Amino acid sequence: ADSLEALINSSAKHSEMVLMFRKEASLAPVEIRMGKKSRLKKKKKNQEDQYEDEIDPEKQMLEAAEKSRGRIKDVTDLVNAKAPPKKKAKKQPVVEDVPSAYQLLLSSIKISGEHEKLMKRRQLEQRGEDVDSDEEIAEVPEEVEEEELLPALPDDDKDTDERLESIEEFKKAKKQRKLKEEEDAERGHRLEEDDEGDEEGEEGEEGDDEAVEEDADEVEAIEEDVRDPKDQMEDFGVEQDSNGPAFEARYESPDEEQIQKFEENPPSVSTRSHPTLDDTNVVSSLPIPDPIQNLDGAHIKPRLYNHWKAKKKGLTPLTKTLFPIVNSYQDLLFAKCNLSNRKEMREMCLLHALDHVIKVRDKIHANEYALKNDPSIGAIKDQGFTRPSVLIFAPFKNHAYELVKMILDILPDPHNKSISHLEKFEALFSPDPEEKINKNKPNDFLEIFRGNVEDNFQLGISLNPKSTSFFSSFKYADIIIASPVSLRMQLGNPGTTKFIPDFLSSIDIVILDSTEVLLMQNWDHLTFLFKYLNEVATKAEGIDFSRIQDWHLNGWSRYQRQSIIMSSHLSPEINALWNHSCKNMAGKFKLKSKCAVGTINRVVPKVKQIFQRLPCNSIPDIDQDRFDWFNQNIFPKIKEGQQMQTVIYVPSYFDFVRLKNLFEKETINSEYISEYSPHPDVSSTRARFYQERVDQILYTERFHFYNRLKLRGVKKIVFYGVPVAEYYAEMVNNMVIDEDSQCTVIFTKFDRFPLEQIVGAKRADQMLTRDKSVFMFY
């Protein structure tokens, strides 16, 4: 402190030069960092312990400076007034309670070399060591980082511009080094970070899972992007072969006139019998393609086809007939998917989906390599707004589990060398090994509800070089497997900030697995998602518009999207989705059963089966007309006690609530069973009904789908709407037969599909066209 005071007193002229320089340059006060932050904290604590009763050296220096110049305070105010406002930043360790003028003096001291000595002396004092000579100070190792010290001020003979330039260059270089260190530290942290999401066994913590998954995906994306495109092509197995005319046609520029013509006048369709498939009608505007014998001429990617052959997989007569349709990127509605052919249909669709994804990724990598070698090629339009290109809807986790297992079985090298998050997938989707199976249930029920039946799930799958990653965020996923309710909950409501359906904007193939099961869930979720498929992206984050195809930019990609729907039967809801949401310009094929014989032939007991046709002229009036007819013809008999031991089977839950309110207004001895009824209430209601202490039961079709219970003591059934054909036979066969037993089915002319599945196509035509409205089968 004494040496510093003497130096200040003897450097009055030099301090005037420093103050003049600060005044001319209008620079803000610069804070000098006195060593590392941790050392300063320790220094402060030592000062409080050792110099508690002594005079603070810094205050002593300040007093000396004031004595030597007398007007330092005024100059300090001037400098501070001209300094620009400081931005909020991390606190820097500075000398406390020291004005700016004092900092300037310290900066000038550095020119004479005394600054380093002062710093070393303070280091020794901080350690509690005595300092007697400059030799001892010189032996102290340098601990002050070079970047933490201010640069030496220029000499007096240099111009102000040179002074400013040197300081600005120092600040710029320091800022660049800091940014580079932060980027290196962040990237190193990501590459070394363990995936905590693998240890989470509960899917409910979606926020944490999504964060971990997104970090993992970003790391994989970084690893992929930093590599040379040529190496990526070699590792990814890009084959220089033809992708096929159907695939390449998707990259051609759209014809606006052709699209407008397609919108105004869709091609007319015709129904005809399939030449090779028994009991099958084909509805299409295109000729039926010929079956293929193998996949040699199907333009499948060689590495995928070779792996398929190595697994000794082949085509069945059914897939030989349908694969030409699927491989041509034409829409397919197959309404004959049952237990016997479900597996082969899934394998065919997944083979096509994987082939499409690999072709898309290969094409993008090949174009990147070409652009890097020859930038003069110009823009190559080969991408959509987002990466996901295949979307698969499945009703339960057990269905998704089977689909993923098939994908892993079909997946070729090098993608199957490393599977990320496979253990997490097994933990969340695999069936319970201790699951008990009730063999008294029908086979289709056991097939649907075997394993994990949770209906709120989503899974992103990305095909990366030499690996495949599960639970990828939708931003980096190629394939999305999800339930409709999960995606609907993720999107939220339109008009909110959360509603961003961009991941649906570039879907090329959408597959509906077990659509008859999806129909028993909330069908509105599925129609809502189809509404936002292939819409123009709302955010431009990370999008290279020079490579976006015109189909996507103009909002026409829905006319290029391929839809594949697999269902056990055809319903009005499925048919409406097919007609209004599937508009593929490549063509459409709907395959359905001829329904030569309906399920009515499976009814064993001899019971009166009455089919009542209602007069209804429009679809919006169906619900009201049915309710009015029931209220006028059936409900009075119930109130009079003529409908004892009767089950009123209601397909729609909304109609169930409406009838329940009607029954509760009257003093009627009735009970209610729906999919929301607690199990104890269901058991007690069934027991009282069997004991004839309850006269009527309102019973929903969805409850029957999820439980398939047998109601004992049923003498009469009123089907408020046409039921599923399988459930009709089950309910009637479970009746108690006596002279009063009968069942009544209420239908309209809009119920052709479910009606022909019960009574057959020919009978259905007669029942819908004849003048009389009542038909009885016995």
C-alpha positions in Angstrom: 0.0 0.0 0.0 2.9 2.4 0.8 4.6 1.8 -2.5 1.3 2.3 -4.4 0.7 5.6 -2.5 4.1 6.8 -3.4 3.6 5.8 -7.0 0.3 7.7 -7.2 1.8 10.8 -5.7 4.7 10.7 -8.2 2.4 10.0 -11.2 0.2 13.0 -11.2 1.1 13.9 -14.8 0.5 10.4 -16.0 -2.9 10.3 -14.3 -3.8 13.6 -16.1 -3.0 11.9 -19.4 -5.2 8.9 -18.5 -8.2 11.1 -17.5 -7.8 13.2 -20.7 -7.8 10.0 -22.8 -11.0 8.8 -21.1 -12.7 12.1 -21.6 -11.8 12.2 -25.3 -12.8 8.6 -26.0 -16.0 8.8 -23.9 -15.4 5.3 -22.7 -17.2 3.6 -19.8 -15.3 2.8 -16.7 -13.5 -0.5 -16.9 -13.6 -2.9 -14.0 -10.4 -4.7 -13.3 -11.0 -8.3 -12.1 -8.6 -9.1 -9.3 -8.1 -12.8 -9.9 -10.6 -15.7 -9.9 -13.9 -15.4 -8.2 -13.2 -18.1 -5.7 -9.9 -16.5 -4.7 -11.6 -13.2 -4.2 -14.2 -14.7 -1.8 -11.4 -16.2 0.2 -9.5 -12.9 0.1 -12.4 -11.0 1.4 -12.8 -13.4 4.3 -9.0 -13.2 5.1 -9.2 -9.4 5.0 -12.1 -9.4 7.5 -10.0 -11.6 9.9 -6.5 -10.1 9.5 -7.2 -6.4 8.9 -10.2 -5.9 11.2 -8.5 -3.1 13.2 -6.2 -1.8 10.6 -6.7 0.9 8.0 -8.0 -0.4 4.7 -5.2 -0.1 2.1 -7.7 0.8 -0.6 -9.2 3.6 1.4 -5.7 4.8 2.1 -4.8 4.8 -1.6 -8.0 6.7 -2.4 -7.1 9.4 0.2 -3.7 9.7 -1.3 -5.1 10.1 -4.7 -7.4 12.9 -3.5 -4.6 14.7 -1.8 -2.4 14.5 -4.9 -4.9 15.8 -7.4 -7.7 17.5 -5.4 -10.2 17.2 -8.2 -10.4 13.5 -8.9 -14.0 13.5 -7.6 -15.1 16.1 -10.2 -13.4 14.2 -13.0 -15.0 10.9 -11.8 -18.4 12.5 -12.0 -17.7 13.7 -15.5 -16.6 10.3 -16.7 -19.5 8.5 -15.1 -21.9 11.0 -16.6 -20.6 10.3 -20.1 -20.5 6.5 -19.7 -23.4 4.7 -21.5 -25.8 2.6 -19.4 -24.5 -0.8 -18.4 -26.2 -3.9 -19.5 -27.2 -6.5 -16.9 -24.6 -9.2 -16.8 -23.0 -11.6 -14.4 -21.4 -9.9 -11.4 -17.7 -9.5 -12.0 -15.3 -9.7 -9.0 -14.1 -6.1 -8.6 -12.5 -4.0 -5.9 -15.4 -2.9 -3.7 -16.2 0.8 -3.2 -13.5 2.0 -5.6 -14.4 4.9 -8.0 -13.8 4.9 -11.7 -10.9 7.3 -11.4 -9.0 4.9 -9.2 -9.5 2.2 -11.7 -8.0 4.4 -14.3 -5.0 4.9 -12.2 -4.6 1.2 -11.7 -4.7 0.8 -15.5 -1.9 3.3 -15.8 0.1 1.5 -13.2 0.1 -1.6 -15.4 2.3 0.3 -17.9 5.2 0.5 -15.5 5.0 -3.2 -14.5 3.9 -2.4 -10.9 0.5 -4.0 -11.4 1.9 -7.5 -11.6 4.0 -7.0 -8.5 1.0 -5.6 -6.6 -1.1 -8.7 -7.6 1.6 -11.1 -6.5 2.1 -9.3 -3.3 -1.6 -9.5 -2.5 -1.5 -13.2 -3.3 1.2 -13.8 -0.7 -0.6 -11.7 1.8 -3.8 -13.6 1.2 -1.9 -16.8 2.0 -0.7 -15.3 5.2 3.0 -15.1 4.1 5.4 -12.2 4.7 6.9 -10.4 1.8 10.3 -8.8 2.2 11.7 -8.3 -1.2 10.9 -8.2 -4.9 12.8 -11.4 -5.5 10.3 -13.3 -3.3 7.5 -11.7 -5.3 9.0 -12.7 -8.6 9.1 -16.4 -7.5 5.3 -16.4 -7.0 3.6 -18.3 -9.9 1.4 -16.3 -12.2 -2.2 -17.1 -11.4 -4.0 -14.2 -13.0 -5.5 -15.3 -16.3 -4.4 -13.2 -19.3 -7.9 -12.7 -20.5 -8.9 -11.2 -17.2 -6.4 -8.3 -17.4 -7.0 -5.1 -19.3 -4.7 -4.4 -22.3 -2.0 -1.9 -21.7 -3.1 1.6 -22.7 -1.4 3.1 -25.8 1.3 5.6 -25.6 0.7 9.4 -25.7 2.0 9.7 -29.2 -0.7 7.5 -30.7 -4.0 8.9 -32.1 -7.3 8.5 -30.4 -8.5 6.3 -33.3 -5.7 3.8 -32.7 -6.5 3.7 -29.0 -10.1 2.9 -29.7 -9.2 0.3 -32.3 -6.9 -1.6 -30.0 -9.5 -1.7 -27.2 -12.3 -2.7 -29.6 -10.2 -5.5 -31.1 -9.4 -6.7 -27.6 -13.1 -6.7 -26.6 -14.1 -8.4 -29.9 -11.5 -11.2 -29.5 -12.5 -11.7 -25.9 -16.2 -12.0 -26.8 -15.4 -14.5 -29.6 -13.3 -16.7 -27.3 -16.1 -16.7 -24.7 -18.8 -17.7 -27.2 -16.6 -20.5 -28.6 -15.9 -21.8 -25.1 -19.7 -21.8 -24.3 -20.5 -23.7 -27.5 -17.8 -26.3 -26.9 -18.9 -26.7 -23.3 -22.5 -27.1 -24.3 -21.8 -29.6 -27.1 -19.4 -31.6 -24.8 -22.1 -31.7 -22.2 -24.7 -33.0 -24.7 -22.4 -35.7 -26.0 -21.5 -36.9 -22.5 -24.9 -36.6 -20.9 -26.5 -39.8 -19.8 -30.1 -40.3 -20.8 -32.0 -40.1 -17.6 -35.2 -40.8 -19.5 -34.2 -44.5 -19.8 -34.4 -44.8 -16.0 -37.9 -43.5 -15.8 -40.4 -46.3 -15.8 -43.5 -44.2 -15.8 -44.7 -42.6 -19.0 -46.9 -40.2 -17.1 -43.8 -37.8 -16.6 -44.2 -36.7 -20.2 -42.5 -33.4 -19.7 -39.2 -34.9 -18.4 -39.3 -37.7 -21.0 -39.8 -35.3 -23.9 -36.9 -33.1 -22.7 -34.5 -36.1 -22.5 -35.7 -37.5 -25.8 -35.3 -34.2 -27.5 -31.7 -33.8 -26.2 -30.8 -37.2 -27.4 -32.3 -36.5 -30.8 -30.4 -33.2 -31.1 -27.1 -35.1 -30.3 -27.9 -37.6 -33.0 -28.7 -34.8 -35.4 -25.4 -33.1 -34.6 -23.5 -36.3 -35.2 -25.2 -36.7 -38.5 -24.8 -33.1 -39.7 -21.1 -32.7 -39.0 -20.2 -35.7 -41.1 -19.3 -35.4 -44.7 -22.3 -36.2 -47.1 -20.2 -38.7 -48.9 -19.5 -40.6 -45.7 -23.2 -40.4 -44.8 -24.1 -41.9 -48.2 -21.7 -44.8 -47.7 -22.8 -45.5 -44.1 -26.5 -45.0 -44.9 -26.2 -47.5 -47.8 -27.4 -45.2 -50.6 -27.8 -47.4 -53.6 -27.5 -45.8 -57.0 -30.6 -47.6 -58.3 -34.0 -46.6 -59.5 -36.6 -45.9 -56.9 -39.4 -46.8 -59.2 -41.7 -44.6 -61.3 -44.4 -44.3 -58.6 -41.9 -42.8 -56.1 -40.2 -40.5 -58.5 -43.5 -39.2 -59.7 -44.0 -37.7 -56.2 -41.1 -35.3 -56.9 -42.5 -33.9 -60.1 -43.9 -30.4 -60.1 -47.7 -30.3 -59.6 -50.0 -29.3 -62.4 -52.4 -26.6 -61.0 -55.0 -27.1 -63.7 -55.0 -30.8 -63.1 -55.5 -30.3 -59.4 -58.4 -27.9 -59.9 -60.0 -30.3 -62.3 -59.6 -33.1 -59.7 -61.2 -31.0 -57.0 -64.2 -30.0 -59.1 -64.9 -33.3 -60.8 -63.5 -36.3 -58.9 -63.3 -39.5 -60.9 -66.5 -41.6 -60.9 -66.1 -45.1 -59.3 -67.7 -48.4 -60.1 -68.2 -51.6 -58.1 -67.1 -54.9 -59.5 -66.1 -58.3 -58.2 -62.4 -59.0 -57.6 -61.1 -61.6 -60.0 -58.9 -63.5 -57.5 -60.2 -62.7 -54.0 -63.4 -64.6 -53.1 -66.4 -62.8 -51.7 -64.8 -59.4 -52.4 -66.1 -56.4 -54.2 -63.8 -53.6 -55.5 -64.9 -50.0 -55.6 -62.6 -47.9 -57.7 -62.3 -45.8 -60.8 -59.1 -47.6 -61.9 -58.6 -51.1 -63.4 -57.7 -53.8 -60.9 -53.9 -54.4 -61.1 -52.7 -57.9 -61.8 -51.2 -59.9 -58.8 -47.4 -60.2 -58.6 -45.4 -63.3 -57.9 -42.5 -61.8 -56.0 -40.9 -58.4 -55.2 -38.2 -58.6 -57.8 -39.7 -55.9 -60.0 -41.3 -53.9 -57.2 -38.3 -51.4 -56.9 -37.8 -52.2 -53.2 -34.5 -50.9 -51.8 -31.9 -53.6 -52.3 -30.7 -53.7 -48.7 -34.3 -53.9 -47.5 -35.3 -56.6 -50.1 -32.2 -58.7 -49.4 -32.9 -58.6 -45.7 -36.6 -59.5 -46.4 -35.4 -62.6 -48.5 -32.9 -63.5 -45.8 -35.7 -63.7 -43.3 -37.4 -66.1 -45.7 -40.4 -63.9 -45.9 -42.6 -64.1 -48.9 -46.0 -62.9 -50.2 -49.3 -64.6 -49.5 -52.0 -64.8 -52.2 -53.6 -61.8 -50.5 -50.5 -59.6 -50.4 -49.6 -60.6 -53.9 -52.9 -59.1 -54.9 -52.8 -55.9 -52.8 -49.1 -55.0 -52.9 -49.3 -53.6 -56.4 -51.9 -51.1 -55.1 -49.8 -50.1 -52.1 -46.6 -49.9 -54.0 -48.2 -47.6 -56.5 -48.9 -45.1 -53.7 -52.7 -45.5 -54.2 -55.2 -45.4 -51.3 -56.5 -48.7 -50.0 -59.4 -49.4 -47.7 -59.4 -53.1 -46.9 -62.6 -53.9 -44.9 -61.9 -57.6 -44.6 -59.0 -57.6 -42.1 -59.6 -60.3 -39.6 -57.6 -62.6 -37.3 -56.5 -64.8 -40.1 -54.9 -62.1 -42.4 -54.1 -59.3 -40.0 -50.4 -60.2 -39.6 -49.7 -60.5 -43.3 -51.5 -57.2 -44.0 -49.4 -55.5 -41.3 -46.1 -56.8 -42.7 -47.0 -55.7 -46.2 -47.9 -52.1 -45.1 -44.8 -51.8 -42.8 -42.5 -53.1 -45.7 -43.9 -50.4 -47.9 -43.6 -47.7 -45.2 -39.9 -48.6 -44.4 -39.1 -48.7 -48.1 -40.6 -45.2 -48.5 -38.6 -43.8 -45.5 -35.3 -45.2 -46.7 -35.9 -43.9 -50.2 -36.6 -40.4 -48.9 -33.6 -40.4 -46.6 -31.3 -41.7 -49.4 -32.6 -39.1 -51.8 -31.9 -36.3 -49.4 -28.4 -37.5 -48.6 -27.6 -38.0 -52.3 -28.8 -34.5 -53.1 -26.7 -33.0 -50.3 -23.7 -34.7 -51.6 -24.4 -33.4 -55.1 -24.9 -29.9 -53.9 -21.7 -29.9 -52.0 -19.7 -31.1 -55.0 -21.4 -28.8 -57.5 -23.2 -25.8 -55.9 -24.1 -24.5 -59.4 -26.8 -27.2 -59.7 -29.3 -24.9 -58.1 -32.3 -25.6 -55.9 -33.3 -29.2 -55.4 -36.8 -29.6 -54.1 -36.8 -32.9 -52.2 -38.2 -32.2 -48.7 -41.3 -31.3 -46.8 -41.8 -28.8 -43.9 -41.0 -31.4 -41.3 -39.2 -34.8 -41.2 -42.0 -37.2 -40.2 -43.3 -38.9 -43.4 -45.2 -42.0 -42.0 -48.0 -41.8 -39.4 -49.5 -45.0 -38.0 -52.6 -44.9 -35.8 -53.1 -47.8 -33.4 -55.8 -48.1 -30.7 -53.7 -49.7 -27.8 -50.2 -50.2 -26.8 -50.3 -53.9 -27.5 -51.1 -53.1 -31.1 -48.2 -50.7 -31.3 -45.9 -53.3 -29.6 -46.7 -55.8 -32.3 -46.1 -53.2 -35.1 -42.7 -52.2 -33.7 -41.6 -55.8 -33.3 -42.5 -56.3 -37.0 -40.5 -53.2 -37.9 -37.4 -54.5 -36.1 -37.8 -57.8 -37.8 -38.0 -56.2 -41.3 -35.4 -53.4 -40.6 -32.2 -54.0 -42.7 -28.6 -53.2 -42.0 -27.1 -50.8 -41.0 -30.2 -49.4 -39.2 -30.6 -52.4 -36.9 -27.0 -52.4 -35.6 -27.9 -50.1 -32.7 -31.4 -49.5 -31.3 -31.6 -46.6 -28.9 -34.1 -46.7 -26.0 -35.1 -50.3 -26.7 -35.2 -51.2 -23.0 -37.5 -48.2 -22.3 -39.8 -49.4 -25.1 -40.0 -52.9 -23.6 -40.7 -51.5 -20.2 -43.6 -49.3 -21.4 -45.2 -51.3 -24.1 -44.5 -55.0 -23.5 -47.3 -57.2 -22.1 -47.4 -58.3 -18.4 -45.9 -61.8 -18.2 -48.3 -62.6 -15.3 -51.4 -61.6 -17.2 -54.4 -63.9 -16.8 -56.4 -64.8 -19.9 -60.1 -65.6 -19.7 -60.5 -68.3 -22.3 -64.3 -68.0 -22.1 -64.1 -64.7 -24.1 -64.4 -64.7 -27.9 -61.2 -65.0 -29.9 -61.4 -61.5 -31.3 -61.7 -60.1 -27.8 -58.6 -62.0 -26.7 -56.7 -60.7 -29.7 -57.7 -57.1 -29.1 -57.2 -56.9 -25.3 -54.2 -59.2 -24.9 -51.2 -57.3 -23.3 -51.0 -53.6 -22.5 -54.3 -51.9 -23.4 -53.4 -48.3 -22.5 -54.8 -46.0 -25.1 -52.7 -42.9 -24.4 -49.3 -43.3 -26.1 -47.1 -42.0 -28.9 -43.8 -43.2 -30.2 -41.4 -41.5 -32.6 -38.9 -43.6 -34.6 -36.0 -42.1 -36.5 -33.8 -44.0 -38.9 -30.3 -42.7 -38.5 -27.0 -43.9 -40.1 -26.0 -47.2 -38.4 -28.8 -46.9 -35.8 -32.5 -46.5 -35.1 -33.8 -44.4 -32.3 -37.0 -44.9 -30.4 -38.9 -42.1 -28.5 -37.5 -39.5 -30.8 -39.2 -36.1 -30.7 -41.4 -35.6 -33.7 -39.0 -33.0 -35.0 -36.4 -35.8 -35.7 -38.7 -38.8 -36.2 -39.4 -40.5 -39.5 -42.2 -42.7 -38.3 -44.9 -41.8 -35.7 -46.9 -44.5 -34.0 -49.6 -43.1 -31.8 -53.2 -43.3 -30.6 -55.6 -40.6 -31.7 -56.4 -39.5 -28.2 -52.7 -39.0 -27.5 -52.1 -36.7 -30.5 -55.4 -34.9 -29.8 -54.3 -34.1 -26.3 -50.9 -33.0 -27.4 -52.3 -30.5 -29.9 -54.8 -29.0 -27.6 -57.5 -26.7 -28.9 -57.2 -24.6 -32.1 -56.5 -20.9 -31.5 -54.2 -21.5 -28.5 -50.4 -21.1 -28.4 -50.0 -24.8 -27.7 -51.8 -25.8 -30.9 -49.0 -26.4 -33.4 -49.8 -29.3 -35.8 -46.7 -28.8 -37.9 -45.5 -32.3 -37.4 -48.5 -33.4 -39.4 -47.7 -31.1 -42.4 -45.5 -33.5 -44.4 -47.0 -36.9 -43.9 -46.7 -39.0 -47.0 -48.3 -42.3 -45.8 -50.9 -42.7 -43.0 -51.9 -46.1 -41.9 -55.0 -47.0 -39.7 -54.5 -50.3 -37.9 -57.6 -52.1 -36.4 -59.9 -49.3 -37.5 -62.9 -51.1 -36.1 -61.3 -50.7 -32.6 -60.6 -47.0 -33.2 -64.3 -46.7 -34.0 -65.1 -47.8 -30.5 -62.9 -45.1 -29.1 -63.6 -41.4 -29.6 -63.9 -41.2 -33.4 -64.0 -37.4 -33.3 -60.3 -37.4 -32.4 -59.4 -39.2 -35.6 -61.5 -37.0 -37.8 -60.0 -33.9 -36.1 -56.5 -35.1 -36.8 -57.3 -35.9 -40.4 -58.5 -32.4 -40.8 -55.0 -31.0 -40.0 -53.0 -33.5 -42.0 -50.8 -31.9 -44.7 -51.7 -28.3 -43.8 -49.0 -25.7 -44.5 -46.7 -25.4 -41.5 -47.3 -22.5 -39.2 -43.7 -21.9 -38.1 -40.7 -21.5 -40.3 -38.1 -22.5 -37.7 -35.3 -24.5 -39.2 -37.0 -24.8 -42.7 -34.9 -24.5 -45.8 -37.6 -23.2 -48.2 -35.3 -23.6 -51.2 -35.7 -27.4 -50.8 -39.4 -27.6 -50.0 -41.5 -29.3 -52.7 -44.2 -27.2 -54.4 -46.8 -29.8 -53.3 -46.2 -28.7 -49.7 -45.7 -25.0 -50.3 -49.0 -24.7 -52.2 -50.9 -26.8 -49.7 -51.6 -29.6 -52.2 -49.8 -32.4 -50.5 -53.1 -34.0 -49.3 -53.6 -34.9 -52.9 -50.4 -36.9 -52.8 -50.8 -38.5 -49.4 -51.4 -42.2 -49.4 -54.0 -43.6 -46.9 -54.2 -47.3 -45.9 -57.2 -48.3 -43.8 -57.5 -51.8 -42.4 -60.8 -52.8 -40.7 -62.8 -56.0 -40.1 -65.9 -54.4 -41.4 -67.2 -51.2 -43.1 -69.3 -48.7 -41.2 -70.8 -45.3 -42.1 -68.1 -43.5 -40.1 -65.3 -45.3 -41.9 -66.9 -44.8 -45.2 -67.3 -41.0 -44.6 -63.7 -40.7 -43.6 -62.7 -42.5 -46.8 -64.8 -40.3 -49.0 -64.1 -36.9 -47.5 -60.5 -37.1 -46.1 -58.8 -39.5 -48.6 -58.3 -37.6 -51.9 -55.3 -39.3 -53.5 -54.8 -38.3 -57.1 -53.0 -41.5 -57.8 -56.2 -43.5 -57.3 -58.3 -45.3 -54.6 -59.3 -48.9 -54.1 -62.0 -50.0 -51.6 -62.2 -53.7 -51.0 -65.2 -55.0 -49.0 -67.1 -58.2 -48.4 -70.0 -59.1 -50.6 -71.9 -60.1 -47.5 -73.7 -63.0 -49.3 -74.6 -64.4 -45.8 -75.0 -62.2 -42.7 -74.5 -63.1 -39.1 -78.2 -63.7 -38.7 -77.5 -67.2 -39.9 -75.4 -67.7 -36.7 -78.4 -67.1 -34.4 -79.2 -70.5 -32.8 -82.5 -70.1 -30.9 -85.8 -69.7 -32.7 -86.8 -66.2 -31.8 -88.8 -63.5 -33.5 -86.4 -60.9 -35.1 -88.2 -57.8 -36.2 -86.5 -55.1 -38.2 -88.3 -51.7 -38.2 -87.4 -49.2 -40.8 -87.9 -45.5 -39.8 -89.0 -42.8 -42.2 -86.0 -40.5 -42.4 -84.9 -38.3 -45.3 -81.7 -36.7 -44.0 -78.7 -37.7 -42.0 -78.9 -34.8 -39.5 -82.5 -35.8 -38.6 -81.7 -39.5 -37.8 -81.2 -39.1 -34.1 -84.4 -37.0 -33.6 -86.5 -39.3 -35.8 -85.3 -42.4 -34.0 -86.0 -40.9 -30.5 -89.5 -39.8 -31.6 -90.3 -43.2 -32.9 -89.1 -44.9 -29.7 -91.0 -42.5 -27.5 -94.2 -43.1 -29.4 -94.0 -46.9 -30.0 -91.7 -48.6 -27.5 -91.7 -46.4 -24.4 -95.5 -46.5 -23.8 -95.3 -50.3 -23.6 -92.5 -50.0 -21.1 -94.5 -47.7 -18.9 -97.5 -50.1 -19.1 -95.3 -53.0 -17.9 -95.4 -54.9 -21.2 -91.7 -55.0 -21.8 -90.4 -57.0 -18.8 -86.8 -58.4 -18.7 -85.9 -56.2 -21.6 -82.4 -55.0 -22.6 -82.3 -51.7 -24.6 -79.1 -51.9 -26.6 -77.8 -48.4 -27.5 -74.9 -48.0 -30.0 -74.2 -44.3 -29.2 -73.4 -43.0 -25.8 -75.2 -39.7 -26.6 -78.4 -41.6 -27.3 -77.9 -43.5 -24.1 -77.8 -40.3 -22.1 -80.9 -39.0 -23.8 -82.8 -42.2 -23.1 -81.6 -42.3 -19.5 -83.0 -38.8 -18.9 -86.3 -40.0 -20.4 -86.5 -43.0 -18.1 -85.6 -41.1 -15.0 -88.5 -38.7 -15.5 -90.9 -41.7 -15.1 -91.2 -44.1 -12.2 -89.8 -47.0 -14.1 -87.9 -49.9 -12.5 -84.8 -49.7 -14.8 -81.0 -49.7 -14.4 -78.2 -48.4 -16.6 -74.9 -49.9 -17.7 -72.4 -48.0 -19.7 -68.6 -47.9 -20.2 -68.3 -45.5 -17.3 -70.3 -47.6 -14.8 -68.2 -48.9 -11.8 -67.7 -52.7 -11.7 -69.6 -53.1 -8.4 -72.6 -51.4 -9.8 -72.5 -53.5 -12.9 -72.4 -56.7 -10.9 -75.3 -55.7 -8.7 -77.4 -54.6 -11.7 -76.8 -57.9 -13.5 -77.8 -59.9 -10.3 -81.0 -57.9 -9.7 -81.9 -58.2 -13.4 -81.4 -62.0 -13.3 -83.5 -62.2 -10.2 -86.3 -60.2 -12.0 -86.0 -57.3 -9.5 -85.2 -55.0 -12.4 -87.4 -54.8 -15.5 -85.2 -52.9 -18.0 -81.5 -52.3 -18.5 -80.1 -49.5 -20.8 -76.9 -51.1 -22.2 -74.3 -49.4 -24.4 -72.5 -51.1 -27.2 -69.1 -49.7 -26.1 -69.5 -51.4 -22.7 -70.2 -54.7 -24.5 -67.0 -54.1 -26.7 -64.8 -53.6 -23.6 -66.3 -56.4 -21.5 -68.3 -58.9 -23.7 -70.4 -60.0 -20.7 -73.3 -62.3 -20.9 -76.5 -60.9 -19.4 -78.6 -63.7 -17.9 -82.4 -63.6 -17.9 -82.9 -61.6 -21.1 -86.2 -62.2 -22.7 -86.5 -59.2 -25.0 -84.0 -57.0 -26.8 -84.6 -53.6 -28.4 -81.6 -52.5 -30.6 -82.0 -48.8 -30.6 -79.6 -48.7 -33.7 -78.1 -51.3 -35.9 -75.4 -53.0 -33.9 -72.1 -54.5 -35.0 -72.8 -57.8 -36.8 -70.8 -59.9 -34.4 -72.5 -58.4 -31.3 -75.9 -59.0 -32.8 -75.5 -62.7 -32.9 -73.9 -62.8 -29.4 -76.8 -60.9 -27.8 -79.5 -62.9 -29.5 -77.9 -66.2 -28.7 -77.8 -65.3 -25.0 -81.6 -64.8 -24.7 -84.0 -66.9 -22.7 -86.5 -68.3 -25.1 -90.2 -68.4 -24.3 -93.4 -67.5 -26.2 -92.9 -63.8 -25.5 -89.2 -63.6 -26.5 -88.4 -61.3 -29.4 -85.8 -58.7 -30.5 -86.5 -55.5 -32.4 -83.9 -53.7 -34.6 -84.5 -50.0 -35.5 -82.8 -48.9 -38.8 -83.0 -46.3 -41.5 -82.1 -46.2 -45.1 -78.7 -44.8 -44.2 -77.7 -48.0 -42.3 -76.9 -50.1 -45.3 -73.4 -51.2 -44.3 -74.2 -52.6 -40.8 -77.5 -54.0 -42.0 -76.1 -56.0 -44.9 -73.5 -57.5 -42.5 -76.4 -58.9 -40.4 -79.0 -60.0 -42.9 -76.9 -60.2 -46.1 -76.6 -57.8 -49.1 -79.6 -59.1 -51.0 -81.9 -59.0 -48.1 -80.6 -55.6 -47.2 -81.4 -54.3 -50.6 -85.0 -55.5 -50.3 -85.4 -54.1 -46.8 -84.2 -50.6 -47.9 -86.2 -50.4 -51.2 -89.6 -52.0 -50.5 -92.6 -50.1 -49.5 -93.3 -51.9 -46.3 -91.3 -50.9 -43.2 -91.5 -54.0 -41.0 -89.5 -57.2 -41.7 -89.5 -60.3 -39.5 -87.2 -63.2 -39.4 -88.0 -66.3 -37.5 
